Amino acid sequence: MALYDTPIHTLDGEPLDLHDFADKSVLIVNVASKCGLTPQYEGLERLQKKYEGRGFSVLGVPCNQFGEQEPGSSDEIKTFCSTTYGVTFPMTEKVEVNGDDRHSLYDQLTAVDDAEGKAGDIQWNFEKFLVAPGGDVRRFRPLVDPEAPEVIEAIEASLPS
């Protein structure tokens, strides 16, 4: 799948090989530190802890496009996430998810329909994409809590056997 071929870096600036996630279920989320939805980090981390031993990972993708709610440097983002929310899941470099400078990862993800059959631009911080092994993608809009029944059900159905 082309998604796994997409070049991206970690928050530390090292190349991140998305092929490492090809046999996992991964929840890709554009995140921000100064947003009303930032407490979703708590639920994302609980999902990481609950399912990481079963072939699952959250992948946080910082973005500063919505209300400039992720203004920090990579070090500031990492410190905030680890000290405030105990984040252990991998995080990428800060990217743009909409517009002319949209990262190629989001070129692919934004083509996916949500539960209402709508594809297109990311609406706000904390939009979620569950990528199952093999590349099937489910989209959950920002206000869908990471621990909502529909997200949990989708995660459990997508876990590798």
N, C-alpha and C positions, 0 to 999 in steps of 0.2 A: 504494500500500500504506500502511496506517495507520501502520506502523512509522516511515516516513519523515516523517510528520506530527507525530511526538512531540517536544514541546519539551524541550530539554536545553541545558545550558551547557557551555562549555569549562572547563578547569581554571582559566583566567584570569577566569572569570565572564562571558565574552561568549556570546551566543546561538550555538549550533551548529546549522546547518541540515542535518539528516540527509538531505535531498534531494540534497545534494552527493555522497552515497554511492550514490544510486539506480542509477547505471550502472556501479557498481564491485562487486567482490566484497569484502566487509568481514567481518573476524573480530572480533566484539565479545566482550571478555573482562573480567570483573570481577576487578580486580587489587588487590593489597595489598603493602605494602613490608616487612612484618615477618612473613612467612609462610614455612613450609618450602618452599612452591612458588614463592616469589618468584624464584628463579633461572630460572623459565620466561620471564621478561623477555628473557633472552638469545636464546632460540629465537624469541620473538615479534618481536624486532628483526631477527633474520636473515630471517624471513619477509617483514617489511616491506621490507628492502633488496632481497631477491631478486625480489619480485613487484610492487613499487610502480610500476614502469614499464609494467606489463601490466594496470593497472586494478584493483589490489588495495590494501587498507589494513587495518591493525590499528586498532581503536578501543579504547583502554583506559578502563575505567569503575571508578574507585576505590570501594571499599566497606569499611566498618569493622564489618560485622555479624558477622564470624566471628572470634572470639577477640580482638576489638579490634586487629586486625593492620594497620589503616590509620588510625592515630590522628592523623597529621600534618595540618597546614594545607595548602591548595592549593600554596603556595610550597614547603613542605617536601617534598611529594610530587613536585613538578616537579623540584626540585633533586636529590632522591634518584634519581629515574628517569634524569635526564640524566647525572649524574656517576657513578653506580654501573653503569648498564647502557647508557648512550648512547642512550636512547630518543628516537626521532625521530617516532614515530607520534602521532596526535592522542590527547588524553586529555580526558575529560569531568570535570565536577564530581563530587564524592563523592556517591553516592546509596545508598539502601537497595534491595536486590534481592529481599527476602522480607518478609512480614508486612504489617501494616496500612498502613505508609508506603512500601510497594514503589513504586518509580518506574514510571510507565506504560510505559516501554520494556520493563521486565522483566515487566509484566503480559502483554505479548505474547510475549516470548521464552520464558517459563516454560511456555507452552502447547504448546511444541514437544517432541516425543518425542526421547529419546536413541537410541542404537543398540539398546538393549534394549526399546524401545517405551514407556519411562517418561517422562512429562512431570512437571511440578510444580516445587516450590521448588528454588532453587539449592542445591547440596550444600555448597560451600565456595568459597574463593577460586580464581580461574583456571578457572572454567567458561567454555567457549567456544561461541559461536554463529556459524556461517559463514552470512552472508546473501548470496545470489547476486543479480546483477542481476535485477530482476523480483520478488524477494522470497522465493524458496525458501530455507528455513532448515534447516541441519544442526546438531545439538547434540553437543558433546563434553564429557564430564565432566572435573572438575579434574585427575584423575591421568593423563589422556591428554596426553602431551607435545605441545606445539604443532608439533613437527616429526615426529610419528609418521606412518607411511606413510598411514594412513587420512585424516589431516588434509591432508597434502600432496596426495593423490589428489583429495580433495574441493575443495581450493583450485584446483588445475589444471583440474578439470572445470568450475568455476564462473567462471573468468576470462572477461571479455567478449571476444568475437571481433573 
